[in-house]
Amino acid sequence: MRQINTRLGAYMVLSLAAVLGAAAPMAANAQGLEGRELNVVSWGGAWTDASRINFFEPFEKETGVKINIIPATGDFDAMVRLQTDQGALQIDLLDGGQPSLLRNDGYIEPFPPELVASLREQSRDGMVSDDMLQYGNTATVIACNPDIVAKCPTNAEEFWDVERFPGTRAISGNYTAPLYLAALAAGGDRKNLMPLDINAAVAKLEEIRPHIKVWPESGSQQEQVLVDREVAIAYIWNGRAHVVKRDVIPNLQIFWDSATLGNDVGWVVPKGAPNADVAFAFLDWFGRQHEAQAAWTTALTYPTPSKELANRIAPEIAASLPVGKDVVIIDGSIQAEQSKDMRAAWQKFITSR
């Protein structure tokens, strides 16, 4: 059995206490992980399946850690805020969290300096910050099943044109995706969409509301509404659309013209996580799993941070990644500044049917 890299020894109690202070969470030596637990919130569906196969189960076998996967219920940040504010935080690691939504309010644990250095050594430039290892950056795209509609919309304006492009529709129920797509449909500047004109976006959503059959909140729900043919047209995460096309609907069409892509998704440890030390040990291990990261990317067409990724995936997978495409980039820091107003506007909209 392979052992987790010995550099994890750098996270032993004394060294971290000296660097971060005695109150900071301290990562465990590899030999001290046996019998420990790690509570990970994950998105479900194909995302979690790929994470389980490529990361969670191998880490369990190598270290003796028991990983408990907690299904996402809506937004990761809302789960962290609720548990933390109630003094009952049970989450140790977010499998694809958004730190900008939590950072400003003190809900994110900074990584130990040694971990940051280790991850930067193994990752592409720009993938590692002081409190996040970026991976799984998800573009939201228009997916359309031409088997059940005569003509597919290719952009936000056409998505709203229900007369020229009839068909049942879904928009991801994460509050950001509907507002961004609506802003584009309202004529927002794709090069400077942020800060968002929230009022204009909500007004545009009111126009399309009667034609949206489902507002799926999770990635697995996004897949299911297409697989079940509940809708013909959907604005969903690119990886979920890829899985449906690969496994169920080979004719599914995917359009990138109005795709939005955040720059603020990755592994995140909540502030005060009960097993933060195990989470740090996992992240150090993850950073070195170049082949597993490539397998995860191959399964989902979401990028991982490995600096060896390009050399370990097939050309057709590389072409399916939301990299090198003319997508609308969403600045996570600006989104964080508007997040409370965006969330409030979305909640008012979605509950006022």
N, C-alpha and C positions, 0 to 999 in steps of 0.2 A: 504494500500500500504506500502510495506516495505521501510524503509529509508536506504540510503547508510550509512555504518558504521560511527559512530560518531568520530572515530579516524581520519577521514579526517580533523577534526578541527585542527589537528596538522599542517596542511598546510596553515593556515591563514597567511595573509600578514606579520604581524609583526614577527612571528617566523621564516619564511623563509627569510625575509630580513636580520634578524640577522645572520642566518647561511650562506646564500649564497651571500648576498650582494644585494643592491637595484636594480641592473640591471638584476638579474636573474629572469626567469619566475616563477610565484608563483601559486601554485595550489589553487583552490577555495574551500571554505567551501561548504558542501553539499547543504546548503540552498541557495547558490548563483549561482547554476548551471542552474536554470530555464531560458529557453530562449537562452542558449548558444549553440554553435555549435562545432562539432568535425569532422575534415576532415581526414578520414582514407583511406590509400591506401591498397587494398586487392587483392589477387591473382585471384579472380573470381572463377566460377564453384562451385564445392562442398565445397571447402575451405571457400569461402565467404558465401555461404548458411549456413554452420554450424556456422560461426562466427555471422552472422546476427541473427539467431534463438536463439543461446545460450548466446550471449553477447550483441550485439548492441541493439536489440529491448528491452530486459529486462532493460538495463541501461537507455535507453530513457524513459521507463515507470517510473522508479524509481526516475529519476532526472530531467526530463523535457528537457534534452539535445537533440538536433537534430544531429544525426550522418549522415554525408554525405560520402557515400562509393565511392571512386575514383578507377576505374579499373586500374590495373597495365598495363603499356605499356612497356614491356621489363623488364629491371632490376630496382628494387626499387632504388638502389643507383644512377643510372643514372638520374632518375626522380628528386631525391633530389638535386643532383649536378646542374642540369640544372636550376631548379627553384631558387635555392639559388644564383647561380652565376648571374642570371638575376635580382636579387633583387625582386623576385615575388613568394616567398615561400608561398604555400597554404596548405601544408601537415602538419598535426599535429601528426600523429601516423602511423607507418608502421606495418601492420598486417602480421608479418613474415619477418622482415628485417634482414640484415646482417651488424652489426655495424663495424666489422673489415674492411670492404670495404670503410667505411666512416670515421671511428674514427681518423685515422692518419692525415687526412686532415681537421679535426675540424668541421665536419658536424653533429655530434651527441651531443644531449643535455644530460648532466649527470642528474641522478635522484636526487631529494632531499634526504638527509640522512634519514629522517623519512620514506620515501617511501621504501627505500632499506631495512630498519629494518623491516617494516611491511611485505614486500614481503618475506623476508627470514624466517619470523615466519610461513608463510603459505605454503612455497614451499620446495621441496626436496633439499638436499644439492647440491650445484653447479649450481643451476638454475638461480641465481640472481647475476648480476654484478652491477657495478656502473652506467651503462647506458643501460642495457638490461635485460629483463625478458625472459629467454629462454623458448621457446615452439615451437611445430610443427617441430622439427628436422626431416628433410625429407631425407630418403634414396632414391637413384635413382637405380632402379632395371630393370632387363630384364623381360618384359612381352610378352607373346606369345599366340596367338590364335590357338590351335591345330585343330580347325574346318576347317582352311583354309591352313594349312601347314602340311606336313607329319612328320616333325621333328623339334623340337624347340631347339635353341641354349641356353645353360645354363650358359655361361660365356663369357667374352670379346673376347677370342680367337675364340670361335665358332660363335659369332656374326659376326666376320669378315670373317668367312669361308662360303661364299655365295654358293659355290658348294655343300658342304655337307648339308648346312642348307639354301636352297633357300626360298625366300619369301620377300615381300615388307617390308621395314624397315623405322623406324623413330628414331631420337635421339633428346632428348630435346634440344631446341635451346638456352637455357641459356649457355653462353660461357664456364662455368666450366664443365658441364656434358660431352659434347663431348670430351673435352681435357682429362678428367680423364679416361673415358672409352677407348679412343685411347691409352693412356699411358699404361693401363693395357694390352690391346691387343698387344702392342709392347714389352711386357715382363717386365714392370715396377714392382718393388717390392711392393706388396700390403701392407706390413708392414711398408714400408718407401717410400711411393709414393711421398711425399713432401720433399724438393722442387721439383716441376714438371720439367721434361725434355720437355720443350715446343716444341722445334724443332722436337724431335722424335714423339711427339703426333700429331703435324700438318702433318708430313709426313705420319703417319698412317692414319689420316683422309682422306688424298688424295686417299688412296687405296679404302676406302669404299664409297667415295663420289658418284660414279655412281649408287650405290645401295640404297642410302637414298632418299626416296621419299618426306619426310617431315621433317623439323626441327622445330617442334612446340615450340613456345616461352612461352605460358602460360599453366597453369595447365588444364584449360578447353579445350584448343586445344589438349593437350596430351590425354585427355579422348576421345575427339571426333574422332580422327583419328583411334582409336580402335573400337569405337562404330559404326562408318560408314564403318568399314572394309576397310578403305583406305590403311591401312598397317596391316600386320600380326604379326610383331615383332617390339617391341619398347623399348627404354631405357628411362624410365620415373619415376616420383616420386612414391614411394610405395603407398601412400595414394590414388593417382589417379588410380593406377592399382587396388587397393582394391575396390574402388567404381565401376569401370567397371565390375569387377568380381562379385561383390555382386548384382548389379542392371541389368546388360545387358548380360554379357558373363560368365556364371557360370563355363565354362570349361577353362577359362583363366588361364594359368600357369605363376607363378611368381618365379623368380630365384634370389637368394641372393648372389651367389658366387662372382660376380663382382660388388656388390652393394657398392656405396660410400655414406658416411654419414658425413655431416658437423656438427661441434659443435658450430655453430655461427649463429643461427636463433632465432628470438624472437620479442617481442614488443620493438620498438625503437622509440624515439622521435627526430625528426630532430632539429638541432641547430637553434634557432630563430623561432620555430613553433609559429604561431600566437595564438594558443589556447593550449599552452603547459600546462597551469594549469589544463585545463579540461582533457587533456591526462593523467596527473599524477593522477587525481581523478579517472579516469576510471581504471587505472592500479591497484590502491589500491582496488577498488571494485572487479576487475577481480581476484585478488589474493585470495579473500575469497569465490569465487564461485566454491566450490569443486565439487558439483553435475553437474553444467554446464560444467566445464572442463572435467569431465568424459564423459558427453554426447557428447561433441565435439570430444574427442578421439575415442569414440565408432563409431561416424559417419565417421571418416576419417582414423583411425589407425595411427594417429600421436600423440606422447606423449605431455601432458600438464604438467606444473610444480607442480601441487597440490601434497602435501605430502600425501593426502588420495587417490590418483589415483588408486593404486593397489587394494584397498578395494572396489572400486566403479565401476569397469569394469568387464565384463565377462571374463573367462579364455581364450576363443577363441580370444577375442580382444587383450588381453595381449600377446598372442602368435603371433599376426600379427604385433606387434610393432617392429620397428627397434632397439630393445633393447635386449641384450643378444645374438645377432647373430654375426657371424664372418664376419663383414663388413669392408670395407676399410675406416678408419677414416681420414677425411680431417681436418687438423689443420687450423682453421680460421685465426690465426695470420700469419702463413706462406703464406696462400692464399692471404691475404691482401698485403703482401710484393711483391707478384708476379702478383697481379691482373691487373696492368696496362699493363704489358707485355703479360699476357694471353689474356686480352681483345683485345689488338692490333693485336695479332696473329690470334685470332678468327675472328675479323672483316676483316682482310686481306683475310683469307681463305673463309669466307662465301660470300664475295662480288666479288670473283675472279672466279666465275663459268664460 
